[in-house]
Amino acid sequence: MGLFGKSTKDSLPYQFEKKDLLGSGNFAEVFKAVPKTKRQYEKADGTSGQIPDVVAVKVIDKSKVEDMNDITREIDIMKMCDHDNIIRLFETWEEPKKMTLVLELVSGGELFDRIVAKGNYTEKDAADTILTLCGALKHLHDKKIVHRDLKPENILYSSPADDAIIKLADFGLARTLSSDGMMKTACGTPGYVAPEILKNEGYDSAAVDMWSVGVILYILLCGFPPFYEEELPALFDSILHARYDFPSPWWDAISGDGKKLVKELLELKIDKRLTADQVMTHDFSKNASHTVLADTQKALKKYNANRRLRKAALGVIAQQRLEKALAELRMGKQ
């Protein structure tokens, strides 16, 4: 039947009962939904699995999508993935005016929100988070998939339970590495984007994801980002030169292994930047301390609140603003 089914009286939209509206965007709405019948889905390895009793259904209004190729590319990539820490796509269904995606429901909230709410937060918690994230990235990178938009909003917990696992989400900017071309699009989220993306010279490595892991690790250890400027050209200039430090007192309690891993991820030279495999066997991943990071948790609470306020006030930074900031940065170098 191909990637998409055909709409019939008994098609997918009639097989699911929509419940709560979970969110909406420029061209889609996401609902909590319950399958009316037991359903199977095809895994990446060709075997079958059982669709859960509760799922998330994303309904896309095709008339509002600028380029449907972006949607089909995202679907193709998600269908390649089969990992416990990557959100699963179970089914897709295309109709004349809309497209429906049946996804794994994740209800535990964002990474930083959960850390702020924890009773005690330790360096070991940060290490375990990075270890799990890199396990998911290894799965992607082994399949030549680059996420390109790693940030806290895209690292979610599966449920509110204390033992919930993290899930990597949002593959809208993901691409597959190709032997016949380089990626050149300036994309990602300011503050987390890798310097080689900003240079506009082309990049063909999963190392862009590992730079973002370095930014996330830095925040997990001290509670604020390594690169922080109000104006985008200044922010990008700091990233291009890897201009950051480990200020006291926030970094005083952090182990040497933790600082070493940050440096090895926020490395300008791509061939020296650590891979997901290397992070998973790093001394920090194995030997992180159980020291409570109370100051980090306080700083993260403040940063997280400010991040949400900025997001609410400004919305998602448009691609045009990214390009304008990059243009200003380049002109300043001439």
Buried (B, 14 or more C-beta within 10 A) or exposed (E): EEEBBEBEEEBBBEBBEEEEEBEEEEBBBBBBBEBEEEBEBEBBEEEEEEBBEEBBBBBBEBEEBEEEEEBBBBBBBBBBBBBEBBBBBBBBBBBEEBBBBBBBBBBBBBBBBBBBEEEEBBBBBBBBBBBBBBBBBBBBBEBEBBBBBBBBBBBBBBBEEEEBBBBBBBBBBBBBBEEEEEBEBBBBBBBBBBBBBBBBEEBBBBBBBBBBBBBBBBBBBBBBBBBEBEEBBBBBBBBBEBEBEBEEEBBEBBBEBBBEBBBBBBBBEBEEBBBBBBBBEBEBBEEBBEEBBEBBBEBBBEBBEEBBEEEEEEEEBEEEEBEEBBEBBBEEEE
